[in-house]
């Protein structure tokens, strides 16, 4: 019996060791390896951001051609969209009454000249007999007054002739400036008057063009406070050249300059009206078209993040910042511009912080990662 116990003790000991070993190995959970994410350390950089403003285009001259007399359109010497020179004939208006007025005025001048001559003869007749005391000096004064009256009537007749000639000249209409002809709403035979609502046409000088745009009050304060100069004109003169983006997305070949800003804020819209001037080679941009004025701004110490490193929640922009323990934390951003595929950060980040560059969609708050630090230059040069 004792021999049996001695043999069972070692067997029992081995069994307990085995069970203990099995239980221990069953409770151990293998540790999941940390995922690797590319990160970058933020550092200030020099960049340029653009701000776009919708604009409307007008030529430097936009002249409405209106009739000054009543009559019928007898002839039209230009077509819509044609280029014209100053002094070029545009319209002929049929108004025969003005020719008759000229004829009448010319006849009245002849009558007035005859009256003046007759009055002069009377003066010449009376003067010597007054000097001989044959008649009273009163007769000479009366003759002189009559002569002055006839001379005044002659001057009035000449003025009437000038006025008639002026009205007759309005029957031919010439271009007041170089430019391009607009619409022609009235055709040959149309009755027009000096009170006609629509102009005969519009002559637009588009060798240079004005781009009118507006900025709100806050933008205006930020805009001018960031520009050097004591006065508004000094600040405008220091602005860099601006770009005109046309309706099809192309850019005008030449740069322009912001030249004026209204002195008053529109009380209805709360905006400041501004004007940029551009040369218009080839007259490609027409008056009345729409465009975008793009104003550049240089930032010397900008904190920039790639757009692919951000995500949005309820319209707010976030990035994941990596802390000292390699755990990620979401951080809200306020951006001031977007040059290319980057955002310029106004608030939310500072130099020296590390952010996750790629794979932000698979991250969650507080997740610990294995960071793979990228060179910042490689990120900015190859976004």
WOVENFEN-V914680 format. One record per run of one state. SS is the DSSP state (H for helix, E for strand, L for the rest). FROM is the first residue (numbers start at 1). TO is the last residue. If there is no record, write none. Layout:
SS:FROM:TO ; SS:FROM:TO
//
This chain:
L:1:1 ; H:2:27 ; L:28:35 ; E:36:41 ; L:42:44 ; E:45:65 ; L:66:70 ; E:71:76 ; L:77:82 ; E:83:84 ; L:85:88 ; E:89:94 ; L:95:95 ; H:96:131 ; L:132:136 ; H:137:169 ; L:170:171 ; E:172:174 ; L:175:178 ; E:179:181 ; L:182:190 ; E:191:192 ; L:193:200 ; E:201:216 ; H:217:225 ; L:226:231 ; H:232:237 ; L:238:241 ; E:242:246 ; L:247:250 ; E:251:251 ; L:252:255 ; E:256:261 ; L:262:270 ; E:271:279 ; L:280:280 ; H:281:283 ; L:284:289 ; E:290:306 ; H:307:309 ; L:310:310 ; E:311:313 ; L:314:315 ; E:316:322 ; L:323:326 ; E:327:337 ; L:338:341 ; E:342:347 ; L:348:353 ; E:354:356 ; L:357:359 ; H:360:362 ; L:363:367 ; E:368:368 ; L:369:369 ; E:370:374 ; L:375:375 ; H:376:381 ; L:382:383
//
